[in-house]
Amino acid sequence: MHQTPSGERILHVAEIEPRLRHGVIFQLFANLDADASLQLVVDHAPEPLRRQFHHHFGDACRWTWLEEGPDRWRVRLQRIQHRVNVDRRHGG
């Protein structure tokens, strides 16, 4: 794993044993601070992973395509902090 100058981790998924990949990615994302991000570099379109992330994290994950094939895909996964809007007019 590498880091960008801004501190974003870059994970080359091919370096992880295939049966462990999704679990490792989920763990790394789950442990990110709010508004922090993780960049994935993969050799195929990660659509199954995208569906799993949407199912497990919903709006708490922003998925951004940085590069889309044909030989390499790069994705930024950003952990979104949910902000609660308080309407003070209604006792909030």
Helices and strands as residue ranges (DSSP letters): E 2-3, E 9-12, G 13-15, G 18-20, H 21-30, E 37-42, H 47-57, G 58-60, E 61-68, E 73-79, G 88-90
